[in-house]
Amino acid sequence: MNTLLRAVFVSSALGLLAGCERARRPDIDAEHPARLAAQLDADFRKIRTEVESLAIFITDLYMRQSEILPGTDRTNYAFSPNGAFYKPTDDGGAALWISAVVPITPEMQAVAYFTELADPELKRICAQFPEVSQAYYNDRHSLNRIYPWFDTIAQYPPRINLTEYNFYFLADAQHNPERRGVWVAEPYVDPAGRGWMVSATAPVYVNDVLEGVPGLDVTIATIVERYFKAHDRPLAIISQEGVLVAATESAIQVLAMPPLKGHEYLETVKLDLFKPDEYNIRKSTLRPVRAIASALLDEGRTELELLLLKKNYPIRAARVPELGWTVVEFFAQ
């Protein structure tokens, strides 16, 4: 593990935020945040486009279900003792689970059968996009088809309602009247057990009825490993709400965030010990940090300065339009 990604405990107070812009030093790579933001924007835009294509593919399965169903193999599915309908065996495809929150009808089981034709697409997406940890389809009856396969009976409570989760309802008509691909850009805990993540989702409408929502998940751990691990520098990605979506320990030190319970940011995220409110710069107990939040997220500032322990920390920032995030880098003077 890079030494930058070791936990650092903050034992000092922040100084004052200096609002003036400063002359650039030759040793500051002021364009690095912009390059990283552009890379994130391009990568995540492709993922959103992919989930929109997946929604079109699944919509077509609904339209062709009468021709698909006669040829489906139904022997891979069963009812569990707790009343859920699921796929007990890993056959190399996706897992399948239908919640027992409502009585499971033959029509609901039929969705399980004909959506099996989406498995190759789910597998392809996960193989083609290394950022994507899992691909899935959730329908309005709390059916979940998800790849890679895992033991859904062991993981899911038998009667959860998937439509109550943000990765479903943020794609509905109220939240997404344009019926396009959208991001769940604020980190949330994955009920499938993958830890903290963000998701690209898109609606599936059939005869003007929202039948379900496919999704592509990107874990916070993956973001840290893929975009931060190679950089020995204080970096953070901050959501519009002020949450540190991803960060190196040195950036957490500068912002005087709470000590990390897992001793490393990456481990904290993986162990579900990460608490967004604790790592929200808008909610910091320190006024200079809240001032940074306002300058970066509300005013759109890209250059400012922080005085910390009698050291000036020039700050450079760049927006990630696709998700409404801001990439921030701190430079020790």
Rosetta blueprint (number, residue, H / E / L):
1 M L
2 N L
3 T H
4 L H
5 L H
6 R L
7 A L
8 V L
9 F L
10 V L
11 S L
12 S L
13 A L
14 L L
15 G L
16 L L
17 L E
18 A E
19 G L
20 C L
21 E L
22 R L
23 A L
24 R L
25 R L
26 P L
27 D L
28 I L
29 D L
30 A L
31 E L
32 H H
33 P H
34 A H
35 R H
36 L H
37 A H
38 A H
39 Q H
40 L H
41 D H
42 A H
43 D H
44 F H
45 R H
46 K H
47 I H
48 R H
49 T H
50 E H
51 V H
52 E H
53 S H
54 L H
55 A H
56 I H
57 F H
58 I H
59 T H
60 D H
61 L H
62 Y H
63 M H
64 R L
65 Q H
66 S H
67 E H
68 I H
69 L H
70 P H
71 G H
72 T L
73 D L
74 R L
75 T L
76 N L
77 Y L
78 A E
79 F E
80 S L
81 P L
82 N L
83 G L
84 A L
85 F E
86 Y E
87 K L
88 P L
89 T L
90 D L
91 D L
92 G L
93 G L
94 A L
95 A E
96 L E
97 W E
98 I E
99 S L
100 A L
101 V L
102 V L
103 P L
104 I L
105 T L
106 P H
107 E H
108 M H
109 Q H
110 A H
111 V H
112 A H
113 Y H
114 F H
115 T H
116 E H
117 L H
118 A H
119 D H
120 P H
121 E H
122 L H
123 K H
124 R H
125 I H
126 C H
127 A H
128 Q H
129 F L
130 P L
131 E L
132 V L
133 S L
134 Q E
135 A E
136 Y E
137 Y E
138 N E
139 D E
140 R L
141 H L
142 S L
143 L E
144 N E
145 R E
146 I E
147 Y E
148 P L
149 W L
150 F L
151 D L
152 T H
153 I H
154 A H
155 Q H
156 Y L
157 P L
158 P L
159 R L
160 I L
161 N L
162 L H
163 T H
164 E H
165 Y L
166 N H
167 F H
168 Y H
169 F H
170 L L
171 A L
172 D L
173 A L
174 Q L
175 H L
176 N L
177 P L
178 E L
179 R L
180 R L
181 G L
182 V E
183 W E
184 V E
185 A E
186 E E
187 P E
188 Y E
189 V E
190 D L
191 P L
192 A L
193 G L
194 R L
195 G L
196 W E
197 M E
198 V E
199 S E
200 A E
201 T E
202 A L
203 P L
204 V E
205 Y E
206 V E
207 N L
208 D L
209 V E
210 L E
211 E E
212 G E
213 V E
214 P E
215 G E
216 L E
217 D E
218 V E
219 T E
220 I H
221 A H
222 T H
223 I H
224 V H
225 E H
226 R H
227 Y H
228 F H
229 K L
230 A L
231 H L
232 D L
233 R L
234 P L
235 L E
236 A E
237 I E
238 I E
239 S L
240 Q L
241 E L
242 G L
243 V E
244 L E
245 V E
246 A E
247 A E
248 T L
249 E H
250 S H
251 A H
252 I H
253 Q H
254 V H
255 L L
256 A L
257 M L
258 P L
259 P L
260 L L
261 K L
262 G L
263 H L
264 E L
265 Y H
266 L H
267 E H
268 T H
269 V H
270 K H
271 L L
272 D L
273 L L
274 F L
275 K L
276 P L
277 D L
278 E L
279 Y L
280 N E
281 I H
282 R H
283 K H
284 S L
285 T L
286 L L
287 R H
288 P H
289 V H
290 R H
291 A H
292 I H
293 A H
294 S H
295 A H
296 L H
297 L H
298 D H
299 E L
300 G L
301 R L
302 T L
303 E E
304 L E
305 E E
306 L E
307 L E
308 L E
309 L L
310 K L
311 K E
312 N E
313 Y E
314 P E
315 I E
316 R E
317 A E
318 A E
319 R E
320 V E
321 P L
322 E L
323 L L
324 G L
325 W E
326 T E
327 V E
328 V E
329 E E
330 F E
331 F L
332 A L
333 Q L
